[in-house]
Amino acid sequence: MNIMQVRNDITDVSAELDALYGKVGSPEREQFRKEAYTFYMGQILQDARKTEKITQKELAKRLGVEKSYISKIDLYKNTGFIPISSTSSVWSLLPFHWA
C-alpha cells in the first residue's frame, strides 16, 4: 500500500511549489527562488552578525557598503539577487564557529 493512500494529509512539496510559483524554470518560479534565497541569506547573515555582536553599521563599514544595504538584508526586503561573491566577503568578516 502506498503511503499517500494511507495518509492523505501528506502532500508533495514539489507539486505545491509548482502550483504556487510555477514549474521549475518558469519566470515566476525563478523570481520565487531569488526571493527565497534573499530571505534565507538575510536570516543567516542577521543571526551571525548578532551572534558576533557586530552592528549593522560596523558590518557595512567593513564591507564598504551603506548601512541601509545591511538593514535591507536583515529585514528580508528583496534587495535583489545577492551574489555569492558578495556573501563570501560577508562570511570572511563574521567569524563563524561550527560545532
Summary of the structure (lengths in Angstrom):
residues: 99
radius of gyration: 18.1
end to end distance: 41.0
largest distance: 59.5
contacts: 216
relative contact order: 0.12
helix: 65%
strand: 0%
